[in-house]
Amino acid sequence: MKRELRLTADGSPTLYVPELDETYHSMHGSVQEARHVFIENGLRFVATESKQVNILEVGFGTGLNALLTAQYAKENAIRVNYVGLEAYPVEEAIWKEINYHTDTEARTLHTKIMAHPFGETNSINLNFSLFKEAKLIQDWVADETFDLIYYDAFGPRAQAEMWELPIFEKLYSLLNVGGVLVTYCAQGQFKRHLKSLGMRVDSLPGPPGKREMTRGIKI
Ligand SMILES: C[S@@+](CC[C@H](N)C(=O)[O-])C[C@H]1O[C@@H](n2cnc3c(N)ncnc32)[C@H](O)[C@@H]1O
């Protein structure tokens, strides 16, 4: 898959996929969007209940959500076990060009996360352990369950098959009771899929430039 580096409106980078005419993040601001959707409305929400959080990310990509999660875990003294699923890993030559960092500590952390080999579990630091799997979500067989799922697939226009019911049936079965799925997407059909599984669905204000986002809870 061909990918090109782009800058988003808050000055942070993202990748553009010409084949899909789709970017990895909102062009209004990649870091701003990831913080709002996954950290503030996902991790912070779940971490009020628990000091240990098992997270699955679908669409690991450039590791931005993993980086922000590892930073949050350290700042808030929680422990995160993070599984990142990625069908088409970003090549080293490309992720090395991506600069999400304001300081050298963040750069070192991002490099550790991206250089971490697929298929191996390892502690990146005391607060964050990582397992990356290079598989399609459709083919992946999990051997654990999760408190929080970051659903960061390309949007329904670019990749409709990622927003069909069988994927959410699978993810529902991987969530613990009380577990949460967050995504930037607010499509009506997607929300109806979550509701059809018996999930509580919260439509929350989106990050700057997007009206809404979605949080589903397994009740
Ligand atoms: C919106 S981007 C994710 C952005 C990423 N979270 C980041 O911070 O860079 C969507 C990602 O999903 C991956 N993907 C596409 N189809 C997939 C599938 N069937 N299973 C798992 N990942 C998939 C893409 O390769 C891409 O990296």
The ligand as a Gaussian input file, in Angstrom:
#p B3LYP/6-31G(d) Opt

LIG

0 1
 C       -7.064000       5.113000      10.206000
 S       -5.628000       4.134000      10.030000
 C       -5.092000       3.915000      11.707000
 C       -4.329000       5.029000      12.292000
 C       -3.483000       4.582000      13.462000
 N       -4.266000       4.261000      14.613000
 C       -2.431000       5.623000      13.752000
 O       -2.456000       6.237000      14.821000
 O       -1.574000       5.806000      12.895000
 C       -6.336000       2.526000       9.727000
 C       -5.354000       1.383000       9.846000
 O       -6.068000       0.143000       9.731000
 C       -5.265000      -0.774000       9.025000
 N       -6.131000      -1.841000       8.488000
 C       -6.793000      -1.851000       7.306000
 N       -7.519000      -2.983000       7.194000
 C       -7.312000      -3.704000       8.326000
 C       -7.797000      -4.964000       8.783000
 N       -8.636000      -5.702000       8.052000
 N       -7.381000      -5.406000       9.994000
 C       -6.504000      -4.649000      10.747000
 N       -6.032000      -3.439000      10.343000
 C       -6.422000      -2.975000       9.162000
 C       -4.599000       0.109000       7.981000
 O       -3.454000      -0.484000       7.434000
 C       -4.300000       1.373000       8.775000
 O       -3.035000       1.312000       9.367000

